[in-house]
């Protein structure tokens, strides 16, 4: 009986190690480099920033913005007007239209480039510009990565496979009635 248990345990361990290696290889081989970040923050006026910014982390370019600023500013930014390096920041200028004001210039802190960007704080030098003399400054903000659906699916599948193996092992050694 001991040899059967040892053999079964070894197979179980080998199966688990194989599943982990497959999961790691699948994660490393991801072809998609488009990452969606959840934006949050607070402006000097008391307005709250929410929404998403989608960044191609291979090219370092934002591909989409959907940002909402609550009252009293009450604005929605869905257009990328301009983006690029400005000093030591990578700046994205989002607008309510393809050009013109108002627009929201925001920059990721400590990110000269958005290549391989993984999220972080938004610079407090970010502002909503209504005109050259009227603006609302961001006091604090962050871009937080959202989990990739395929990674969650892979983790769920691995957990189900592990539970199935444990159940099978327990049933194999259960007393027969």
N, C-alpha and C positions, 0 to 999 in steps of 0.2 A: 504494500500500500504506500509506503514511504517513497519508493521510486516513482510510482505513478503520480503522486503529489508533486515531487520535485520536477518531473518532466512537464506536468501541466503548468506549474508555476513558471518554469523557464519559458514555455511557449507564451504564456500571458505577458511576462516581462518583455520578451522579444517583440510581441505584437504592440505593446505600449510604446516601446522605444521606436519602432518603425513608424507608428502613427505620429509621434512627436517630430521625427525627422522629416516626414512628408509635410507636416504642417509648417515646419520651419522653411523647408525648400519652397513651398507654395508662397509663403510670405515674402521670401527673398526674390522670387521670380515674378512678382507683380509687374504687369506691364502698364497698369494705369498709374499715372502720376498726377492726376487731377484730384486735389484735396479740397474739401469744403470746410471752412472754418466758421464757427459761430462767433459773431461780433457782439460785444457788450461794452457798455461804458456810460459815463455821466458827464454832462456838459456843465459849464459855469452857470447857465441859466436854470439848471435843474432838469433839463430835458434828458431823457434816457435813450441811449443807442441800443438797437437790437437788429438782428438780421444775419445774413450770411455773406461771405466773400469766398469765391471759388478761385483757387490759384493752381496753375500748372507748375508744379514744383521742379519740373525738368528745365523749363525755359525761364522760370521765375516771373511769369506774367499772370496778372489777374485775368480770368476769363469771364467772370460775372460778378456783379454785386447786387444785393437786394437788402438795402439798409433802411431802417425806419428810425426816425428821431421823433420822440413823443413831444407833447406840449411842454413849453410854450412854442418851440420851434415848429413842430408838426410838419415834417418833411419826409419824403421817400426818395431815396437815391437808387436808381436802377441802371444808370449809364456810366460806363468808364470813359471819362473824357481824356485823361492823360495819365501816363504812368512812367516811372523811371527813377533813376538815382538823383537825389538832391542832397549834396553834402554827404553826410554819413548815414542817410536814410534812403530806403526804397519807398517812394511816395506813390500813392494811388489817388487820383482825383476823380471822385464820383460826383455825378450831377443828376439833377432832376430832369434834365434834357441832354441831348448829345453835346451841346455847347452852352456856354453862358452861366449866369448866376441864378440861384444859389448853387454852390458846390461844396463838397466836403473833401478837404485835403487831409489824408491820414497816412501815417507812416508806422511801420513795425519797428519797435524799439530794437536796437542792436542788430539790425538787419540791413546791411548794405545791399544785399541781394535776397530775392525770395527763392532762389534755387535751393532745393532741399529744405525749405522752410517747414518748421514743425509747430508753429504757433508761438504765442507770447503776448507781451503787453503792447499796446498801441501808444505811441509817443504822445506826451501831453502837449506837444507843439502842434498837434492836429487841430484843425479849426473848420467850422462852417463859415463860408464867406458869403455874405449878402451883397456887399459892395466893398470898395477899397477901405471904407471907414467903419463898416459894421460887420462884426464877426462874433461867433460864439465858440469859445475854446473848450476843448476836451480836457476834463480834469483827470480822468483815469479811464482806461479801456483795455480790452483784451481780445485776441483772436484765439479761440480754442478749437482744436481739431475735432471733427465729428468722426465716430468710428466708421470704418468702411464696412458696408453690409456683407461683402464676401468673407471678410475676416470673422465676423460674428457667426456666419453660417458655418464656416470651417470649424470654429471652436465648438459650436453646438453639435455638429456631426461627430467630432472626436469624443465629446462627452457621452453622446448616445452609444457610440461604439464601445467605449470603456464600460458603460453600465451593462450593455448586452453581454460582454465578456465576463463580467463579474457574476451576472445572473446565471449564465451558462455554467460557470465554475461551481457556484453554490448548488445548483440543481444536480450537477454530476455527483456531488458528495452528500446529497441529502439522503436520509434513510428511506428505503423503499417500504411502502406499506401494503 
